[in-house]
């Protein structure tokens, strides 16, 4: 790995270690003063509150998950900064259909890998209940690795009724395979392996050329001689307004159902913010604002590495049952199968490794990591491509994961179908 590839790996390692050594907190506690029957506050504070009409007060703590804050606010905000700079009309003329073909090959590879994983857990687990739960976990992982964690929960918990305990095992087992896969995919972008893989594929479709075509259509942005505070204010407010509109959409329409699925699960906040940012960037002069890409990349690096690190809890992993280790091994096997099939698919349709990597990461990591993968390979212009692929994954993953999961249960644990009313 050369100098360009190292920051991705080291940033992730440092984030994971910092979280597990409690340098980065997993939870933020806020103190709230509420009306109650007793008080532990200092007398001057009590006196001031009494003047305000509150005679008895107490302090209560509310815990806020740092991971939830990052996913809810940090990721949509960072991606919005990046996408505001993109002229979607220009890049649409350059992309073509092959990247989407490799994305669907990757999705098919995930399903095939899932069948192999289901066969393994059906053979390993003798207890019918554990076997059924493990099969549900494989189906949930298929949904997660075509779409995202939202699809995983929708399929595993909501649709297939996986138990809470087993879902926690499933989550723990998936952390390390996911983190290592994403890290490896990022690192290849700055290594000599990138060239070696392309020599195997012999691509006719090249992401670097697409990026150059895009740059030729869009004149290079020049920073103003003097950066004004007003510019930074407009940049920040533009992104914040878009994210606020995405939250408003979630609030207004998220609970509505389409074909039995909540709009909020099909169109999470990050996808809505992505859509608005792409439209604004394509049809307004917002893309001419300065520093959109540097600010967006700063936020994206910060949020994604802390986000992944927050999922990695060594203490819980060490105390988990043997089920976690078996599932973890199965997930590693599934990722290996996915990678082999996506590589063969790239060779078949002659798509270069950068495009293939973005498609694969859009499968495995979703809308959170696909944009960062594009930057790792030096084709930031293809950030929208990763987001669009991830959006397609979000849309189809619930259906694929659920019906494949039902097939798994029918084949290897038919008694579990009765509990689902089938």
Secondary structure, DSSP 8 states (H G I E B T S, - for coil): --HHHHHHHHHHHHHHHHHHTTSS-SEEEEEEEEE-S---S-HHHHHHHHHTT--SEEEEEEEEEHHHHIIIIIIHHHHHHHHHT--HHHHHHHH-SHHHHHHHHHHHHHHHHHHHHHHHHHHH--SHHHHHHHHHHHHHHHHHHHS-HHHHHIIIIIIT---HHHHHHHHHHHHHHHHHHHHHHHHHTTSTHHHHHHHHHT-SB-HHHHHHHHHHHS------SS--HHHHHHHHHHHHHHHHHHHHHHHHHTT-EETTEEHHHHS-HHHHHHHHHHHHHHHSGGGGSTTHHHHHHHHHHHHHHHHHHHH--HHHHHHS-HHHHHHHHHHHHHHHHHHHHHHHHHHHHTB-HHHHHHHHHHHHTGGGTHHHHHHHTT-GGGHHHHHHHHHHHHHHHHHHHHHHHHHHHHHH-THHHHHTT-
